[in-house]
């Protein structure tokens, strides 16, 4: 019930305005968001690299309503790749298609994404297209496939809580597409997604195994110790090298697990979000774990 409420509140523009204009909550957002500027995100990426971690920068924003906003987001992504190269960071980039105009026009969005992927390839880098709510799943996968047919420097995200995900993994693997596997963070109806955690976990493990034996380099994105253990055990059983896949975690979450994985020799990429439109992302992080809500309330009361 708490998770459903928080996910519903993440869509409230009125609450977003109050939270993002409130100094205490803006300070608290830095637990999960590197900052509002690219310089702050780059500094966070450099700190990750210094401790043996890779990074993926994400310029926060979604569901833009104008062509100009989508083009501005595209320009920011072009700059991110330039700055990563300039500072010689071990980092790639993640984006959401609704920030690049998917709600306006699929063709328009595809053109913007293609230009960003072209910039990524010019720096021998990579763009990961994030997955949003289930109404966007099919359009996202089809767009990634079309862009990738012209330039392989792009990959997709698959959410384990969707019933369709096994079929989507098979489809993308047939094209050699790199995949980030996560559980999923949106509120979905039972018609399209598993409801029980044990069902989501079981599907996550099944999809993880499909990815690891595929021969392509993928990201296993989880903070769940059971899913991490299952991945490590399966890789060991199949003699899959630690260099043939990576774990991925979110900035500011389970830093104890992050440090342990690096210490044990696993590749780990930290997803580093930044930007002014951080409210929906922040609310989804609160919804994921009770500990995140407790952190928020403790600090709100202190302020």
matplotlib code that plots the C-alpha trace (Angstrom):
import matplotlib.pyplot as plt

x = [0.0, 2.8, 4.6, 1.5, 0.8, 4.3, 4.3, 0.9, 2.3, 5.3, 2.9, 1.6, 2.8, 1.6, 3.6, 6.6, 6.6, 6.4, 9.1, 11.6, 11.2, 11.6, 15.2, 15.2, 13.8, 16.2, 19.1, 17.7, 17.4, 21.2, 21.1, 19.8, 20.6, 24.1, 23.0, 21.2, 24.2, 26.4, 29.5, 28.1, 27.3, 30.8, 32.4, 30.3, 31.4, 35.0, 34.6, 33.1, 36.0, 38.5, 37.0, 37.0, 33.4, 32.1, 29.3, 26.3, 25.1, 21.4, 20.0, 16.7, 13.5, 10.5, 7.3, 8.3, 5.5, 7.3, 9.8, 12.1, 12.3, 13.1, 15.8, 17.3, 17.5, 19.2, 21.8, 22.5, 23.2, 25.5, 27.4, 27.5, 29.4, 31.8, 32.5, 33.0, 35.6, 37.2, 37.6, 38.6, 35.9, 35.0, 31.3, 28.4, 25.0, 21.4, 18.3, 14.5, 12.7, 9.8, 12.4, 13.4, 9.9, 8.4, 5.0, 5.2, 6.3, 8.0, 9.8, 11.0, 12.2, 14.0, 15.9, 17.1, 18.1, 20.0, 22.0, 22.9, 24.0, 26.1, 27.8, 28.3, 29.9, 32.2, 33.8, 33.7, 31.0, 27.5, 23.9, 21.5, 17.8, 15.9, 12.6, 9.6, 6.1, 4.5, 2.5, 5.9, 7.5, 6.7, 7.6, 10.8, 12.0, 11.1, 12.8, 16.0, 16.0, 15.7, 18.4, 20.7, 20.3, 22.3, 24.6, 25.3, 26.3, 22.9, 21.3, 18.0, 16.6, 14.3, 12.1, 11.7, 8.2, 6.6, 5.1, 6.4, 10.0, 11.2, 10.0, 11.6, 15.0, 14.9, 14.1, 16.9, 19.4, 18.7, 20.1, 23.1, 21.7, 23.2, 20.6, 20.3, 18.1, 16.2, 13.1, 11.1, 10.0, 6.7, 3.1, 1.8, -1.6, -1.7, -2.7, 0.8, 3.1, 3.8, 2.4, 4.2, 7.8, 8.7, 7.4, 9.4, 12.5, 12.0, 11.6, 14.6, 16.8, 15.5, 16.2, 19.6, 20.6, 19.5, 21.7, 24.8, 24.9, 24.2, 27.8, 27.1, 28.0, 25.0, 24.3, 22.5, 20.9, 19.8, 20.4, 18.8, 21.4, 19.5, 19.6, 23.3, 24.1, 22.1, 24.0, 27.4, 26.5, 25.2, 28.3, 30.6, 28.7, 28.9, 32.5, 31.5, 34.2, 33.7, 34.8, 31.9, 29.1, 28.6, 26.4, 24.7, 23.4, 21.8, 23.7, 23.4, 21.7, 23.3, 26.8, 27.9, 27.0, 28.7, 32.0, 31.7, 31.3, 34.2, 36.4, 35.4, 36.6, 33.2, 32.6, 30.1, 28.5, 26.7, 23.7, 24.2, 21.1, 21.3, 19.2, 16.4, 13.6, 14.5, 11.1, 9.6, 12.9, 13.2, 9.7, 10.4, 13.5, 11.4, 8.8, 11.4, 12.6, 11.1, 14.6, 14.5, 11.2, 12.6, 15.7, 13.4, 11.2, 14.1, 15.8, 12.5, 11.8, 15.3, 14.9]
y = [0.0, 2.4, 1.7, 2.2, 5.5, 6.8, 5.8, 7.6, 10.7, 10.7, 11.8, 14.9, 18.1, 20.1, 17.9, 18.0, 21.8, 21.9, 19.3, 20.7, 24.2, 23.2, 23.5, 20.6, 18.1, 19.4, 18.6, 15.2, 14.4, 14.4, 11.0, 9.6, 12.4, 13.6, 17.2, 19.5, 20.2, 18.2, 19.3, 17.7, 14.4, 14.3, 14.8, 11.9, 9.8, 10.6, 9.6, 6.3, 5.7, 6.4, 3.6, 1.1, 1.6, 2.4, 5.0, 5.7, 9.3, 10.0, 13.5, 13.4, 14.3, 12.6, 13.2, 16.5, 18.3, 20.5, 19.9, 22.5, 20.7, 17.4, 19.1, 20.7, 17.3, 15.9, 18.7, 18.0, 14.3, 15.3, 17.5, 14.7, 12.5, 15.3, 16.0, 12.3, 12.1, 15.4, 14.2, 10.7, 9.1, 5.4, 6.2, 5.8, 7.4, 6.5, 8.2, 8.1, 8.3, 10.4, 13.0, 12.9, 13.4, 9.9, 11.3, 13.8, 11.6, 8.3, 9.4, 12.7, 10.9, 8.3, 11.0, 12.6, 9.2, 8.3, 11.6, 10.9, 7.3, 8.6, 11.0, 8.1, 5.9, 8.8, 8.6, 4.8, 5.0, 3.7, 4.9, 2.8, 3.5, 3.2, 1.5, 3.4, 2.3, -0.6, 1.7, 2.6, -0.9, -1.9, 1.5, 1.6, -1.8, -1.2, 2.1, 0.7, -2.1, 0.3, 2.6, -0.3, -1.7, 1.4, 1.8, -0.8, 1.7, 1.5, -1.0, -1.6, -2.2, -5.1, -5.1, -8.6, -7.8, -7.7, -11.0, -10.2, -9.8, -13.3, -12.9, -9.4, -10.8, -13.5, -10.9, -8.6, -11.3, -12.5, -9.1, -9.1, -6.2, -5.4, -5.5, -4.1, -6.3, -4.7, -5.6, -2.6, 0.5, 1.6, 0.9, -1.7, -3.5, -7.3, -7.8, -7.0, -7.6, -10.1, -8.9, -11.1, -10.4, -14.1, -14.2, -11.2, -12.7, -16.0, -14.2, -12.1, -15.2, -16.8, -13.8, -13.3, -16.8, -16.2, -13.1, -14.6, -17.5, -15.4, -14.5, -10.8, -8.2, -7.3, -5.4, -7.1, -4.2, -5.1, -4.2, -7.5, -9.7, -12.8, -11.8, -10.9, -14.3, -16.1, -14.3, -15.0, -18.6, -19.2, -17.4, -19.6, -22.8, -21.9, -20.7, -17.2, -14.7, -11.7, -9.6, -10.9, -9.0, -6.2, -5.5, -2.2, -0.2, 3.2, 6.1, 6.3, 2.9, 0.0, 1.4, -1.5, -4.0, -1.8, -1.8, -5.6, -6.4, -4.2, -5.8, -9.2, -8.3, -7.8, -5.1, -2.6, 0.4, 3.1, 4.8, 8.5, 10.7, 14.5, 17.5, 19.7, 17.3, 14.9, 14.5, 11.5, 9.6, 10.5, 9.3, 6.0, 5.4, 6.1, 3.5, 0.8, 0.2, 1.1, 2.1, 4.9, 6.2, 6.1, 8.0, 10.7, 11.1, 11.2, 14.0, 15.9, 15.9, 17.1, 20.0]
z = [0.0, 0.9, -2.4, -4.4, -2.6, -3.2, -6.9, -7.3, -5.6, -8.0, -10.7, -8.7, -10.3, -7.2, -4.8, -7.1, -7.0, -3.2, -2.7, -5.3, -4.0, -0.3, 0.9, 3.3, 0.8, -1.9, 0.4, 1.2, -2.5, -2.7, -1.0, -4.3, -6.9, -7.5, -7.9, -10.3, -12.6, -15.0, -13.1, -10.0, -11.8, -13.4, -10.0, -8.7, -11.6, -10.9, -7.3, -8.4, -10.8, -8.0, -5.9, -8.8, -10.0, -13.4, -13.9, -16.0, -16.1, -16.4, -17.0, -15.2, -17.0, -18.6, -20.5, -22.1, -23.8, -26.4, -29.3, -27.8, -24.5, -26.2, -28.3, -25.2, -23.6, -26.7, -26.6, -23.0, -23.8, -26.6, -24.1, -21.5, -23.9, -24.8, -21.1, -20.2, -23.0, -22.0, -18.4, -19.4, -17.2, -17.3, -17.7, -20.2, -20.4, -19.7, -21.1, -21.1, -24.4, -23.1, -22.3, -25.9, -27.3, -27.5, -26.4, -29.3, -32.2, -32.4, -35.6, -34.0, -30.9, -33.0, -34.8, -31.6, -30.1, -33.3, -33.1, -29.4, -30.3, -33.1, -30.7, -28.3, -31.0, -32.0, -28.5, -28.4, -25.8, -25.2, -24.7, -22.5, -23.1, -19.8, -19.7, -18.4, -17.6, -19.5, -21.9, -23.4, -23.5, -27.0, -28.5, -26.6, -27.7, -31.3, -31.4, -29.8, -32.4, -35.3, -34.0, -33.2, -36.7, -37.9, -34.9, -32.2, -29.5, -27.9, -25.5, -23.7, -20.2, -19.4, -16.3, -14.6, -13.2, -16.7, -18.0, -21.5, -20.5, -21.3, -24.9, -25.1, -23.9, -26.5, -29.2, -28.2, -27.7, -31.2, -32.4, -30.0, -28.0, -24.6, -21.8, -18.3, -16.2, -13.3, -11.3, -12.3, -10.4, -11.8, -10.6, -13.0, -13.2, -12.5, -16.1, -17.3, -14.3, -11.5, -8.2, -5.7, -4.9, -5.1, -8.6, -9.7, -8.1, -9.8, -13.2, -12.5, -11.9, -15.0, -17.2, -15.5, -16.5, -20.1, -20.2, -18.7, -21.0, -24.1, -24.8, -24.8, -22.1, -19.9, -16.7, -13.7, -11.9, -8.3, -4.7, -3.5, -1.8, -2.8, -6.5, -6.2, -4.6, -7.3, -10.0, -8.5, -7.9, -11.5, -13.0, -11.0, -11.9, -15.6, -15.4, -16.6, -16.0, -13.7, -16.7, -18.9, -17.1, -14.6, -11.6, -11.6, -8.6, -8.0, -6.6, -2.8, -2.3, -0.5, -0.6, 1.7, -1.1, -3.7, -1.7, -1.2, -4.8, -5.9, -3.1, -4.4, -7.9, -9.7, -12.2, -10.8, -12.5, -10.5, -12.1, -11.4, -11.9, -12.0, -13.0, -11.7, -12.6, -9.9, -8.1, -9.9, -9.6, -5.9, -5.2, -7.0, -4.8, -1.7, -2.9, -3.4, 0.1, 3.6, 4.7, 2.1, 3.6, 7.1, 6.0, 4.4, 7.5, 10.0, 8.1, 7.5, 11.2, 12.0, 9.5]

ax = plt.figure().add_subplot(projection="3d")
ax.plot(x, y, z, "-o")
ax.set_aspect("equal")
plt.show()
